[in-house]
Structures are given as structure tokens and as C-alpha cells.
Amino acid sequence: MLLNFIDRVGELNPQLFRELKGRLKPFNLIIAMGSSLLLQLIVFLLQLREFPDEKYYLRATYCTLKEVYQNQEQELYKQQSLLTQKLDNYRQIQLSDNTIIPNLEAQLQQVRTELSSLQNYLSKNICPLDKIDWQLWWRDHWEYTFLTLSVIFIFTLLVGGTYVLISDLAREEQRGTLNFIRLSPQTETSILTGKILGVPSLIYLFVLTAIPLHFWAGHSAQIALSYIFSYYAVIAASCLFFYSAALIFGLVSRWFSSFQPWLGSGAVLVFLLMTMTIMVSSYGNFNNPLTWMRFFSPWDITNYLFPNLFHSYRDSSIKELQFFYLPIGKNLITLVGFHLVNYGICSYGIWQAMKRCFRNADSTILSKGQSYLFVAFTQVMFFGLTMPAIDNKDNGQIICLIALLNFALVLALTIMLSPHRQIIQNWARYRHQNHRDKSVLQDLVFGEKSPVIVAIVVNLFIATTPIMIWLLLSPTHLYDGGVERSKVILTLVLSFSLMLMYATIAQLMLLMKNPKRYVWTVGTIGVAMFLPSIILSVLGISPSENPTLWLFSTFPWAAIEYTQTTTIFLALLAELTVVALLNFQLNRQVRVLGESATKTLLSGR
């Protein structure tokens, strides 16, 4: 039956057939299903450790007599407190009747004796079996089993699946079989789908074997079926996202060799632990751009569905979550739907990047047009989540945080989109032949092989426009320290020009003949970004004492509170002059490369 199933799969998806045939062998099936059954037995038996027995005392959680005795104990505590207070009051005044205090002391001693006897009785006597709430005990027992398996599923699927996918790609690369797969007549979608469905097939089998117990435990714990199926939907969507990210990481990080799977799965594990820690320690404020990162982790929605997971739900602020003022945290459908849509859009974007990288390993991860859509989508997410905080007193901090995130985003895109020396040389040599119907500007904006500077300018405009709108909508008095709106806008443009400077330097570095040009580019940009700030900090030059120098660092925001608007404007003119000179040099270098390529071609003839 299994062989017939695999044969039918082979007709639909040859790559999936190849993966399943190599993995679904009898020994592997026994190990996967056996380990899953063993884990289920261990989880079930661990919960049975709390089974009420002959040593189940009256104070235990599920003893129905516990509440009666607790009420008696509380009543005695109240009497003891009242008598103690009366004694203190009578001792402070002179009484003609000397019998009141001794009577109160006798009553207090009697109450203490009764309290001690009751506590001694509770600590030594066993709860009768017919007085144990067995229905509640089993409900809680099944809930613990359900929640334990829920956590195990998340770590097993995301961490384990990521590891085997990246490891499989690395193994195919080492054996040379990945190139044969690339040359096969199958579509990229068919091949990559076969990888995602086939490579972690044993992990799927491990989890599917435990699904019946998991579902039965949730049903027995009186958890709504809609919540259970919502959990399954979110886990499936998160698997699609993380597995897609694992594949593209395996395709673009070949230089890590055998360390790839450990690095990728380790990053997923750290991300899951970090987001789980954030959720357990404090739900925090969801109205900030970093909240988006938490929607890639299944912990928040899982804890929303099952509040006893980490006992941290309480009156969670996720209920107040808004997206462009839409109260998506108010009900289950909108919150789960938001997670699924976010996973779906991001997974689709990763698949578009995978299709580019799969056939041609030397192509950039994203095209220029795709980078514009990516930056626009990130701005929608950033501002959709932070828009409800537009009148918040921390408005200025949120703007700085968004600007910093955009700075890092555009910097990463600069490295990913910048073509290297040979591509630029071919573009400069054949541009007039291959793009006669396109203007130079159109080719610079959308061309695959043209320099990246104009594309970075477009991305910066996309990233900066929402911040400008935010600045116009925000009241001036909400800025920390009373910083003027004009200063904030000038500093934003200053960061804009600084980003252009880094992008131009990166493109110039990638025109080197050195085979390790990418390493040199990343190193140079890293030094240009962090070295000035480190030097200023080591020398003890603070932004408040000498703000002008900090305007030329990567963190000009630290100095705007102490700087005049004129000084910021002059710093901006200086940086724009440097950007113009760097682009002049880049244009000259590209022209020289094109001319040298033409001379080489003519001399060869």
C-alpha cells in the first residue's frame, strides 16, 4: 500500500517521489513511529505521577474537602487577628476590671490551639477517594499532556525540519547532484515543493503518529475544536515559512559547507527561545515595529489559544493589538488570520527569491523590482503596528527605531542587490546593444545587471516616505527633549545620504578583481559604520559635548537634541558632496570597465 502511494506521488511530483523513496524505508519508519510512541508514553506517565493515591492529603488540589477546611482555617485566622487587636487596645488603656485581659488571652490561646490542631489534622490525614474530584483531575491531566505535546511539536518541526532541509541541500551540493536537479525538466516549484514535503517526511511521520493522542487530549481537556484546528493551521503556516527560509539559506550560503545545518537550525532555536522568553517574562507593548518579529514565532498565538501554556496570559496586551487602528486582537478569527496572512505573504516572497537562486546560483537573491515591493511591505507592517501609538509620549523613540530598522534593511539590500565586477563590465559593454528600447534611468531602476545606486535611492524613498508622513501627523511637543520637527527631518535626510554613501562604497568595492570582494565589502562597510562611533566613545566625546562630530557618525540621532538646525544642514551638505564625489568615481570606474572590455573584444578579433 505504501509503495502504491509512493508510485502515485512519483507521477505527480518526481522530486517528492525521489525524497520519499530514499527515506520511507522499513527501519526508518519503525524508528520514527517507535520514538513517537515512546515519547507519548513518557509524557503520559509523567503526568500520572500526580495520580491521587493513599498519600493524597486533604490540602491537595483536587480534594473537595479542601475548601471546607480552608474556610475553617481562614475563620480561625480572623478570630486570632481580632483577639490580638483587642488585646493590644486594652493593654494601652487603664481598666478597672482586671478580668478582661486574662479572658481575652484565654480565648486567644484557645483559638491558637484549635488552629494548630486543624493544621496538624490537615497535614496528617488523607483525603477519602470518594471526595476527590476525579473529573477535574483527568481534565487537567489531559490538558498538561496536550500542552506538552504542543511545545514538542513546535521545536521538533521547526528546529528539526530546518536542520534536515539545510543538511540535505549541503549534501546534494557536495555530491554534485544538485546541479543535475537544476538541469531536470521539472519546474522550480515542483522541485522545491518536493524538497519541503519529502526531506522532513520522517519528522512529519513522528508528529502525525502523536496527533491522535494530542487531539484526544485536547478534546478531553474541553478545549474548543476551533482552537485546536487554529493551532494546527498556525503550525503548518510557520513550517512553510521556516522551511522556505531554510531552503533559500542553504542555496545562498554554500561557503559555510558542513556548518550550514547547525547554523540555520541553531538560529531558529535561538529565535524560538528568545521569543518565548519575551512572551513569558512580559507581553510588553505591541505598538512598536519590533512586534512584527514576534508574529514569525508561534508562541504568542499558541499562548493566546491555550492560556495555561506558560501561565502568563492573564490580561494580555495582545487583546489590544491594533493594525492601522483595526482591533485584530479582539477575537480569534482576526488574530489567527493576521498570523496566517503574514506567514503567507512572507513565504510567497521567499519562494520568488528561491526561484531566482535555484537555477542560477550567481544571481542576486532579489531583483530590484522585488526589493521595492519588499521594502514597501515592511513599511506597511512597521507603521500598521505602530500607528496606534502616534499620540504616545514615546513618539520620538518609535520614529528613531523605525529609522534604525530601515537603515539596517537598506544596508542588507545593498549587499544583496549589488552586482559584481564581471556583471557590471558586461552591462557597460553591451548596454547599448541589449537595451535599445530602454532609457538609462529605466535600466538603472529595474535592470538586473546595472549598478545598484539608483535602486537604493528608490528603496530609501519608499522607506522614508512613511516616516515623513508620521512626522507631519505627530504633534511637535511629543518629541523627547522638545526636539523640533525640522531637526528630525534634516537628520532623517542625513541618514539617507549616509546610506547612499555606504551603498556607493559597497558598489565600488565589488568592482575589485579580488575573488573575496564580498568579504572585503562587508568588512569595509562594517568599519565605516562602527569605527567612527567607537573612536568617539573611546575618546570620551559625548553627543552633548561635541554634537557636530556625532552628526558624521552612523548614529546622528544621538546629537540632534544638542545641535543647531544650521549645523545639521551644513553636515548634510558635506555628506551630499562626498556622495556626489563617490558616484562620480563609480561612474568613471564603470566607463573604464566598459572600455577595457571593448578593447579586449576587438583585440581578440
Secondary structure by P-SEA (a helix, b strand, c coil): caaaaaaaaaaacaaaaaaaaacccaaaaaaaaaaaaaaaaaaaaaaaccccccccccccccccaaaaaaaaaaaaaaaaaaaaaaaaaaaaccccccaaaaaaaaaaaaaaaaaaaaaaaaacccccccccaaaaaaaaaaaaaaaaaaaaaaaaaaaaaaaaaaaaaaaaaaacaaaaaaaccccaaaaaaaaaaccaaaaaaaaaaaaaaaaaaaaaacccaaaaaaaaaaaaaaaaaaaaaaaaaaacccccccaaaaaaaaaaaaaaaaaaaaaaaccccccccaaaaaaacaaaaaaaaccccccccccccccccccccccccccaaaaaaaaaaaaaaaaaaaaaaaaaaaaccccccccaaaaaaaaaaaaaaaaaaacccccccaaaaaaaaaaaaaaaaaaaaaaaccccaaaaaaaaaccccccccccaaaaaacccccccaaaaaaaaaaaaaaaaaaaaacccccccccccaaaaaaaaaaaaaaaaaaaaaaaaaaaccccaaaaaaaaaaaaaccaaaaaaaaacccccccccccccccccccccccccaaaaaaaaaaaaaaaaaaaaaaaaaaaaaaaaaaaaaaaac
